[in-house]
Amino acid sequence: MPRKLGIRDIQDIATGAAVLGTGGGGDPHIGMLMAIQAIEEYGPIELISPEELPDDALIVPSAMMGAPTVIVEKIPSGEESLVAFEALQSYLGREVYATIPIEAGGLNSMIPLALAARTGLPVVDADGMGRAFPELQMVTYHLGGLKATPMVLTDEKGNSLVLNTIDNFWTERLARSATVDMGGASLIAIYPMSGKECKEHGIAGIVTLAGQIGAAIREARGSHDSAIDRVLEITGGFRLFEGKIVDVSRRTEGGFARGEATLAGMGSDQGETLRISFQNENLVARTERGEVLACVPDLITVLDAETGKPVTTEALKYGYRVVVIGIPCSEKWRTPEGLEVVGPRYFGYDIDWVPVEELARDREGRSR
């Protein structure tokens, strides 16, 4: 059954999506404000499950593309996504039935919600990643053989661009170049698909899951419950490392925020050092001794040690006391085809993927 999303729901989804976003997907606070403003002006948002979609319905994801560090200074107005959405609808010559998040990320989970409030269209309770990834072909729709194009990119100056490409890797390449020229960030409408394709290839329930995570973190405030323990319980995740951020190396390069955060261990991790490498999203977490605690496509998320709130890659700062957790990714990514697209070797790391639950179990066994 469809359900209506109000302001409290939006706040919880923004927080939870930032947890699932593994450091990327944009600033959750900015996205939350955009969606709340849209609800205040146009009313609540209807959330529907993939099963409720007619097979022949047109579903269009909407999102932001670019480096999260840029969005902090280049805040979208909301008009850009509306222009992109309407331009793609006009190009296809069909009415869109619903929009959907492309990924679970703080800002990118909010953009389709704000768009839905403005247009009156429902949002599908699913996405194409179950987390956030930095490149356009890194979605389960790509694994299912769907084309990313035709897609539309827009910017705050009023420029818009329609792309048709020979494959999804060329979509990423050309759209990334255009995004850099647009100032490092653009709003996109992409992967137009049928309701049947959405049901087959999307990751269902991700918006609801984000809301549950966000609600758990909110409710833990003022109680004796641990927000981090609640997040681990809901996600089936693992506590990987506790420490203080002692160094952050970050640069915006080629339309991505790339870098590394170094943590000095605290508590049971006293005396150890952890390094988290990121490209928009956290990709690999390993100790100074070279022990991998988790790697892409599993989720690596940094949480504030006291509040349990997620810390995105652009917000990492010296002195923060944090807990790093690992969450198993969707089974769709744990296939040879999925690992070829989003495994550690695709990103240039000379390591093989091992499930985070195996790594956590092995580490716990050695510490006994």
C-alpha positions in Angstrom: 0.0 0.0 0.0 1.2 3.5 -0.7 2.2 5.7 2.2 2.6 9.4 2.7 6.0 10.8 3.7 6.0 13.9 5.9 8.7 16.0 7.4 9.7 13.6 10.2 10.0 10.8 7.6 12.2 13.0 5.4 14.6 13.8 8.4 14.9 10.1 9.2 15.4 9.0 5.5 18.1 11.7 5.1 20.1 10.4 8.1 19.6 6.7 7.2 20.5 7.2 3.6 23.8 8.9 4.6 24.6 5.8 6.6 23.9 3.6 3.5 25.7 6.1 1.3 29.1 5.1 2.7 30.3 8.7 2.8 29.1 9.7 -0.6 25.8 10.8 -2.2 26.1 14.4 -1.1 25.4 16.3 2.1 22.3 14.9 3.8 21.4 18.2 5.5 21.2 20.1 2.1 19.1 17.3 0.6 16.8 17.2 3.6 16.2 21.0 3.5 15.4 20.8 -0.2 12.8 18.0 0.4 11.3 19.6 3.5 10.8 22.9 1.6 9.1 21.1 -1.3 6.8 19.3 1.1 5.9 22.5 2.9 5.0 24.1 -0.4 3.4 21.2 -2.2 2.3 18.7 0.4 3.4 15.1 1.4 5.0 12.6 -0.9 3.6 9.2 -1.9 5.9 6.3 -1.5 5.0 3.1 -3.4 6.6 -0.3 -3.6 8.0 -1.7 -6.9 5.2 -4.3 -6.9 2.6 -1.6 -7.3 4.1 -0.4 -10.6 2.3 -1.3 -13.8 4.7 -3.2 -16.1 4.5 -0.7 -18.9 4.9 2.4 -16.6 7.8 4.8 -17.3 10.0 5.2 -14.3 12.8 7.8 -14.3 15.5 8.1 -11.6 16.7 11.7 -10.7 19.9 12.5 -9.0 23.0 14.8 -8.6 26.2 14.0 -10.4 29.6 15.3 -9.3 31.9 15.7 -6.3 30.2 16.0 -2.9 32.7 18.6 -1.9 31.4 20.9 -4.7 27.8 20.7 -3.5 28.7 22.2 -0.1 29.4 25.5 -2.0 27.1 25.0 -5.0 23.7 24.2 -3.5 21.0 23.2 -6.0 17.8 25.2 -6.0 15.5 22.3 -7.0 14.7 23.9 -10.4 17.6 22.0 -12.0 16.2 18.5 -11.3 12.8 19.6 -12.5 14.2 21.0 -15.8 16.2 17.7 -16.3 13.1 15.6 -15.6 10.8 17.5 -17.8 13.4 17.6 -20.7 13.7 13.9 -20.6 10.0 13.4 -20.5 9.6 15.7 -23.5 12.4 13.9 -25.4 10.8 10.5 -24.8 7.3 11.8 -25.6 5.8 9.9 -22.7 4.4 10.8 -19.3 6.5 9.6 -16.4 4.6 7.5 -13.9 7.1 7.8 -11.0 10.6 8.7 -10.0 13.1 6.7 -8.0 16.4 7.3 -6.2 19.4 6.2 -8.3 21.3 5.4 -5.1 21.2 5.6 -1.3 23.0 8.8 -0.4 22.2 11.8 1.8 21.5 14.2 -1.1 20.7 11.7 -3.8 18.0 10.1 -1.7 16.4 13.5 -1.2 16.4 14.9 -4.8 13.7 12.5 -6.1 11.6 13.2 -3.0 11.8 16.9 -3.5 11.0 16.4 -7.2 8.1 14.1 -6.4 6.6 16.8 -4.1 6.9 19.4 -6.8 5.4 17.2 -9.5 2.8 15.2 -7.5 4.4 11.9 -8.8 5.0 9.0 -6.4 8.5 7.8 -5.4 9.4 4.1 -5.8 10.7 2.4 -2.6 13.8 1.1 -4.3 17.1 2.2 -5.9 19.8 0.9 -8.1 22.7 0.4 -5.7 21.6 -0.3 -2.1 24.3 2.2 -1.2 26.2 4.9 -3.1 28.8 4.4 -5.9 30.7 7.1 -7.8 30.1 6.1 -11.5 26.9 6.0 -13.6 27.3 2.4 -14.8 27.6 1.2 -11.1 23.9 0.3 -10.8 22.0 -2.9 -10.8 20.1 -1.6 -13.8 23.4 -1.8 -15.8 23.8 -5.4 -14.6 20.4 -6.1 -16.0 21.3 -4.7 -19.4 19.4 -1.4 -19.2 20.7 1.7 -21.0 21.6 4.8 -19.0 20.6 6.9 -22.0 18.8 8.9 -23.2 19.8 11.1 -20.1 19.6 14.8 -19.4 22.1 16.9 -17.5 21.3 20.4 -16.3 23.1 23.1 -14.2 22.1 26.1 -12.2 22.8 28.5 -15.1 20.1 26.9 -17.2 22.2 24.8 -19.5 20.8 21.4 -20.4 22.3 18.5 -22.4 20.7 15.3 -23.8 23.1 12.4 -24.2 22.7 9.2 -26.3 25.7 6.9 -26.0 26.8 3.5 -27.3 27.1 2.0 -23.8 26.9 3.0 -20.2 30.7 3.4 -19.8 30.6 6.1 -22.5 27.6 7.7 -20.6 29.8 8.0 -17.5 32.8 9.3 -19.5 30.9 12.0 -21.5 28.5 13.0 -18.6 31.5 13.3 -16.2 33.3 15.7 -18.7 30.1 17.8 -19.1 29.7 17.9 -15.3 33.2 19.2 -14.8 32.4 22.0 -17.3 29.2 22.7 -15.5 31.2 23.5 -12.4 31.7 20.1 -10.9 28.1 19.2 -10.2 25.0 18.7 -12.4 21.4 17.4 -11.9 20.5 14.4 -14.0 17.6 12.3 -15.2 18.8 8.9 -16.3 18.1 5.2 -16.9 14.5 5.6 -18.1 12.9 2.1 -17.5 9.6 0.3 -17.4 7.8 -0.8 -14.3 8.7 -4.4 -15.1 12.4 -3.6 -15.4 12.3 -1.6 -12.1 10.8 -4.7 -10.3 13.4 -7.0 -11.8 16.6 -5.0 -11.4 16.0 -2.5 -8.6 16.9 -3.0 -4.9 13.5 -2.9 -3.2 12.8 -1.4 0.2 15.8 0.9 0.4 13.9 4.1 1.2 12.0 2.3 4.0 15.3 0.9 5.3 16.9 4.3 5.3 14.0 5.6 7.3 14.3 2.8 9.9 18.0 3.5 10.3 17.4 7.3 10.7 14.6 6.7 13.2 16.8 4.4 15.3 19.6 7.1 15.5 17.0 9.8 16.4 15.3 7.7 19.0 18.6 6.7 20.7 19.1 10.4 21.6 18.1 10.9 25.2 17.9 7.2 25.9 20.4 4.7 27.1 20.3 2.8 23.8 23.4 2.9 21.6 22.6 4.4 18.2 25.5 2.5 16.7 24.3 -0.8 18.1 20.8 -0.2 16.7 22.3 0.6 13.3 24.3 -2.6 13.3 21.2 -4.6 14.4 19.0 -3.1 11.6 21.6 -3.5 8.8 23.3 -6.7 9.9 26.6 -4.8 10.1 29.8 -5.1 12.0 31.8 -2.7 14.2 35.2 -2.5 12.4 37.3 0.2 14.2 37.0 2.9 16.8 39.4 5.9 16.7 40.1 9.6 16.2 40.7 11.1 12.8 44.3 12.4 12.8 44.7 13.2 9.1 42.5 13.8 6.0 43.9 14.1 2.5 41.2 15.2 0.1 41.2 16.6 -3.4 38.6 17.2 -6.1 39.8 15.6 -9.3 38.1 14.6 -12.5 34.6 15.3 -11.0 35.3 13.1 -7.9 36.3 13.8 -4.4 39.3 11.5 -3.8 41.4 11.0 -0.7 42.3 9.1 2.4 41.4 9.5 6.1 43.7 8.2 8.8 42.4 7.1 12.2 44.3 6.5 15.4 42.8 3.6 17.3 40.9 4.1 20.6 39.5 1.6 23.1 40.1 -2.0 22.0 41.8 -0.6 18.9 44.3 1.5 20.9 47.7 1.3 19.2 46.4 0.5 15.7 46.0 2.8 12.7 43.3 2.6 10.1 43.3 4.2 6.7 40.1 4.7 4.7 40.5 5.3 1.0 37.6 7.1 -0.8 36.4 8.2 -4.2 33.2 10.1 -3.2 32.4 6.9 -1.3 34.5 4.9 1.2 36.1 2.1 -0.8 38.7 0.3 1.3 39.4 0.3 5.0 42.7 -1.3 6.1 45.1 -1.1 9.0 48.7 0.2 8.8 49.8 -3.4 8.8 47.8 -3.9 5.5 45.0 -5.9 7.0 41.8 -5.2 5.0 38.8 -4.8 7.4 36.3 -4.2 4.5 36.3 -3.2 0.9 33.9 -2.2 -1.9 31.2 -3.3 -2.8 30.4 -3.9 0.9 29.5 -0.7 2.8 32.1 1.2 4.9 30.5 3.9 7.0 31.9 6.4 9.5 29.7 7.2 12.4 30.1 9.8 15.1 31.2 7.8 18.2 28.8 9.7 20.5 25.6 10.3 18.4 25.9 7.6 15.8 25.2 10.1 13.1 27.0 9.4 9.7 30.0 11.4 8.7 30.3 12.0 5.0 33.6 12.2 3.1 33.4 15.9 2.7 32.8 16.3 6.5 35.7 14.2 7.7 37.9 16.5 10.0 40.8 16.2 12.3 39.9 15.3 15.8 36.5 13.6 15.2 36.0 10.6 17.3 34.3 8.0 15.2 33.3 4.3 14.8 33.8 2.7 11.4 31.2 0.0 10.6 30.9 -2.5 7.7 27.6 -3.6 6.2 27.1 -6.4 3.7 26.1 -5.2 0.3 23.2 -6.4 -1.9 23.7 -10.0 -3.2 23.4 -8.5 -6.7 26.9 -7.1 -6.3 28.3 -10.3 -4.9 28.3 -12.0 -8.3 31.2 -12.2 -10.8 29.4 -9.7 -13.0 28.8 -7.3 -10.0 32.3 -7.5 -8.8 33.6 -6.8 -12.3 31.8 -3.4 -12.2 32.3 -2.4 -8.5 34.9 -4.7 -7.0 38.1 -3.3 -5.5 40.2 -4.2 -8.6 38.0 -1.9 -10.8 39.0 1.0 -8.6 42.7 0.1 -8.9 43.2 -1.7 -5.6 45.3 -4.9 -5.8 43.1 -6.9 -3.5 40.3 -9.4 -3.9 36.9 -8.9 -2.4 36.2 -10.9 0.7 32.7 -10.6 2.4 32.8 -8.2 5.3 31.3 -10.8 7.6 34.2 -13.2 6.9 36.7 -10.5 7.5 35.0 -9.5 10.8 34.8 -13.1 11.9 38.4 -13.8 11.2 39.5 -10.6 13.0 37.4 -11.4 16.1 38.9 -15.0 16.1 42.4 -13.6 16.1 41.7 -11.1 19.0 40.5 -13.9 21.3 
